């Protein structure tokens, strides 16, 4: 089920590394058509497309606050408590990311600085049905709130009653969100990008979705910002002979159950551990509800990789640049300093990946498919803009103007140079 391989099994490693968020020609063509309809016909297209894809015509598209309150009141007490505590942890973590504007006196009355400004309007995409995860709504909405975004507009596919999933509405109410729309799919992305009579155009769209949603986000990028075009989820476990094979096996399975294209990988120089983990995984899978999904994911994209040394294991993990990296070794903090590429790092045997997925506070929206080499977890910085501030004086321009002219003329931009010369002539009194 989960093969035991060496780092020289290049075919297997290439299959794992080549997983990304690519789309078929059929998906691309369908999304192009959907976006064109929404841009052309607004709400009418939203209703027609929702009826076509979800077999329901929502009325109204925007959910009244009374229905959000009803869903909140019906929320199970234990689940409400868990959501509240998770939200508090997530908010506390992200409050530490807040950046302040700064200004500096550069002499001669010259002021330089950077102004931090939150985005005005952000769209949150929330999957519906069995794919809805309240944790994802918390992870996407709370950093935006902490950043100071003025308006959050949430879109989510309607159920048979024409409303989003009750847990979507309940979590939205808990977060104080009052712009909630019963629309999903690529048409919802189009509505947020272009605006309709009911759904306003936003500055950025964040949140997970299926291939059509991801393709739509990719296509509207530039008109609006997006968080990422996320690929299938993944976990890598770096372990030595001190690791508990039951813990490692359980964590590999926790990620493999996400999707048939999810990847779960153990990298270790200790072959007996790899063999025991392989046995543990195979024994546990038949008892899990999503056994079929797990079996395919592990068969296609799972591996227990046995290296010659721990140094080789660390370098292989840096090559893989996994979304979630667990470190089960004798000194995880020291090993962590050698990791250059990972979305999130979980240190020690009690830092299981689901702790981060749900509760601890760091964001679980992470770079996938090796993009941890250049991308980071979703955070407050994703919902702000920085504006450079410059206030020059006559004295400073007289001092530096000739150098600015020299640079402008070197680039053959004469009007740039003239704009400076005009002021220098005024300073000379000519």
Residue pairs with C-beta under 8 A, 6 or more apart in sequence:
1 281
1 282
1 285
1 295
1 298
1 299
1 302
2 252
2 264
2 278
2 281
2 282
2 298
2 299
2 302
2 303
2 304
3 12
3 302
3 303
3 304
4 274
4 275
4 278
4 303
4 304
4 306
5 12
5 303
5 304
5 305
5 306
6 305
6 306
6 307
7 13
7 305
7 307
7 312
7 316
9 303
9 305
12 303
13 303
15 300
15 301
16 263
16 265
16 301
16 303
16 320
17 319
17 320
17 370
19 231
19 232
19 234
19 261
19 263
19 301
19 369
20 231
20 369
20 370
21 214
21 218
21 229
21 230
21 231
21 368
21 369
23 31
23 211
23 214
23 215
23 218
24 211
27 211
27 212
27 215
28 215
30 186
30 212
31 186
31 212
31 215
31 216
31 219
32 219
34 49
34 185
34 186
34 187
34 190
34 212
34 216
35 186
35 189
35 190
35 193
35 194
35 216
35 219
35 220
37 45
37 48
37 49
37 187
37 190
38 45
38 46
38 49
38 187
38 190
38 191
38 194
38 196
39 190
39 194
41 48
42 195
42 196
42 197
43 61
43 196
43 197
43 198
43 199
45 187
45 190
45 196
46 61
46 183
46 187
46 188
46 191
46 196
46 198
46 199
47 57
47 58
47 61
49 185
49 187
50 56
50 57
50 58
50 157
50 158
50 182
50 183
50 184
50 185
50 187
51 57
53 185
53 187
54 157
54 158
54 184
54 185
55 160
56 158
56 159
56 160
56 161
56 162
57 162
58 158
58 162
58 163
58 182
58 183
59 162
60 182
60 198
61 181
61 182
61 183
61 198
61 199
62 179
62 180
62 181
62 182
62 198
62 199
63 163
63 164
63 169
63 180
63 181
63 182
65 178
67 163
67 169
68 169
68 170
68 172
68 173
68 177
68 178
68 180
69 173
71 166
71 167
71 169
71 170
71 173
72 169
72 170
72 173
72 174
74 166
74 170
75 83
75 167
75 170
75 174
80 174
82 359
83 134
83 138
83 171
83 174
84 174
85 359
86 135
86 138
86 358
86 359
87 138
87 142
87 174
87 175
89 359
89 360
89 361
90 138
90 139
90 142
90 143
90 361
90 363
91 142
91 145
91 146
92 361
93 360
93 361
93 362
93 363
94 142
94 143
94 146
94 361
94 363
94 379
94 380
95 146
97 143
97 146
97 379
97 380
97 381
98 146
98 147
98 380
99 116
99 380
99 381
99 384
99 386
100 116
101 113
101 114
101 115
101 116
102 113
102 114
103 111
103 112
103 113
103 114
103 389
104 111
104 112
104 113
105 111
106 112
106 396
107 396
108 393
108 395
108 396
108 399
109 391
109 393
109 395
109 396
110 391
110 392
110 393
110 396
111 389
111 390
111 391
112 389
112 390
112 391
113 388
113 389
114 386
114 387
114 388
114 389
115 386
115 387
115 388
115 389
116 384
116 385
116 386
117 384
117 385
117 386
117 387
118 147
118 148
118 149
118 150
118 383
118 384
118 385
119 144
119 147
119 149
119 150
119 203
119 204
119 383
119 384
119 385
120 149
120 150
120 151
120 203
121 149
121 150
121 151
121 152
121 153
121 200
121 201
121 202
121 203
122 144
122 149
122 151
122 152
122 153
122 202
122 203
122 204
122 205
122 206
122 383
123 152
123 153
123 154
123 155
123 192
123 202
123 204
123 205
123 206
123 207
123 224
124 137
124 140
124 141
124 144
124 152
124 153
124 154
124 155
124 177
124 205
124 206
124 207
125 155
125 156
125 184
125 188
125 189
125 192
125 205
125 206
125 207
125 208
125 209
125 213
125 217
126 132
126 136
126 137
126 140
126 154
126 155
126 156
126 164
126 168
126 207
127 133
127 136
127 156
127 157
127 184
127 208
127 209
127 210
127 213
128 156
128 157
128 158
128 159
128 164
128 165
128 168
128 184
129 157
129 159
129 165
131 210
132 156
132 165
132 167
132 168
134 167
134 168
134 171
135 357
135 358
135 364
136 207
136 208
136 364
136 365
137 154
137 168
137 171
137 172
137 175
137 207
138 171
138 175
139 363
139 364
139 365
139 378
140 206
140 207
140 227
140 365
140 378
141 152
141 154
141 175
141 177
142 175
143 363
143 378
143 379
143 380
143 382
143 383
144 152
144 206
144 383
145 152
145 175
146 380
147 380
147 381
147 382
147 383
147 384
148 383
148 384
149 383
151 179
151 200
151 202
152 177
152 179
153 179
153 181
153 192
153 199
153 200
153 202
154 168
154 172
154 177
154 179
154 180
154 181
155 181
155 183
155 184
155 188
155 189
155 191
155 192
155 199
156 164
156 165
156 168
156 180
156 181
156 182
156 183
156 184
156 188
157 164
157 182
157 183
157 184
157 185
157 188
158 164
158 182
158 183
158 184
159 165
162 182
163 169
163 182
164 180
164 182
168 180
169 180
172 180
181 188
181 191
181 198
181 199
183 191
183 199
184 209
184 213
185 209
185 210
185 212
185 213
185 216
186 212
186 213
186 215
186 216
188 199
188 213
189 205
189 209
189 213
189 216
189 217
189 220
190 216
190 220
191 198
191 199
192 199
192 201
192 202
192 205
192 224
193 201
193 202
193 205
193 220
193 223
193 224
194 201
194 220
194 223
195 201
201 224
202 224
203 224
203 225
204 224
204 225
204 226
204 227
204 382
204 383
205 217
205 220
205 224
205 225
205 226
205 227
206 226
206 227
206 365
206 378
206 382
207 227
208 230
208 365
209 217
214 229
214 230
217 226
217 229
218 226
218 229
220 226
227 365
227 378
227 382
228 365
228 367
228 368
228 371
228 375
230 365
230 368
231 261
231 368
231 369
232 258
232 259
232 261
232 262
232 263
232 301
232 368
232 369
233 255
233 258
233 259
233 262
233 263
233 323
233 324
233 368
234 255
234 262
234 263
234 264
234 265
234 301
234 322
234 323
234 324
234 368
234 369
235 251
235 252
235 254
235 255
235 263
235 264
235 265
235 322
235 323
235 324
235 325
235 326
235 353
236 265
236 266
236 267
236 317
236 320
236 322
236 324
236 325
236 326
236 342
237 243
237 248
237 251
237 252
237 265
237 266
237 267
237 325
237 326
237 328
238 267
238 268
238 313
238 314
238 317
238 325
238 326
238 327
238 328
238 329
238 335
239 248
239 266
239 267
239 268
239 270
239 273
239 327
239 328
239 329
240 268
240 269
240 270
240 273
240 310
240 328
240 329
240 330
241 270
241 272
241 273
242 328
242 329
242 330
243 268
243 270
243 273
243 328
243 329
243 349
244 328
244 349
245 273
245 276
245 277
245 280
246 280
247 328
247 349
247 352
248 266
248 273
248 277
248 280
248 326
248 328
249 277
249 280
249 281
249 284
250 284
250 352
251 326
251 352
251 353
252 264
252 265
252 266
252 277
252 281
252 298
252 302
253 264
253 281
253 284
253 285
253 288
253 294
254 352
254 353
254 354
255 262
255 263
255 264
255 324
255 353
256 262
256 264
256 293
256 294
256 297
256 298
256 302
257 288
257 290
257 293
257 294
257 297
258 293
258 297
259 293
259 297
260 293
260 296
260 297
260 300
261 297
261 300
261 301
262 297
262 301
263 297
263 301
263 302
263 322
264 297
264 298
264 301
264 302
265 302
265 303
265 304
265 305
265 320
265 322
266 273
266 274
266 277
266 303
266 304
266 305
267 305
267 307
267 313
267 316
267 317
267 320
268 274
268 304
268 305
268 306
268 307
268 313
269 306
269 307
269 308
269 309
269 310
269 312
269 313
270 306
271 306
274 304
274 305
274 306
275 304
277 304
278 304
281 298
285 291
285 294
285 295
285 298
288 294
305 313
305 316
307 313
307 316
310 329
310 335
314 335
314 338
314 339
317 325
317 339
317 341
317 342
318 339
318 340
318 341
319 341
320 341
320 370
321 341
321 342
321 367
321 370
321 371
321 372
321 373
322 342
322 343
322 372
323 342
323 343
323 344
323 366
323 367
323 368
323 372
324 342
324 343
324 344
324 346
324 353
324 356
324 366
325 339
325 342
325 343
325 344
325 345
325 346
326 345
326 346
326 351
326 352
326 353
327 335
327 336
327 339
327 345
327 346
327 347
327 348
328 348
328 349
329 335
332 347
332 348
333 347
336 345
336 347
339 345
341 370
341 372
341 373
342 372
343 366
343 367
343 368
343 372
343 375
343 376
343 377
344 356
344 362
344 364
344 366
344 377
346 352
346 353
346 355
346 356
356 362
356 364
357 364
358 364
362 377
363 377
363 378
363 379
364 377
365 377
365 378
366 372
366 377
366 378
367 374
367 375
367 376
367 377
394 423
394 427
397 420
397 423
397 424
397 427
398 424
398 427
401 420
401 421
401 423
401 424
402 424
404 417
404 420
405 417
405 420
405 421
405 424
408 414
408 416
408 417
408 420
409 417
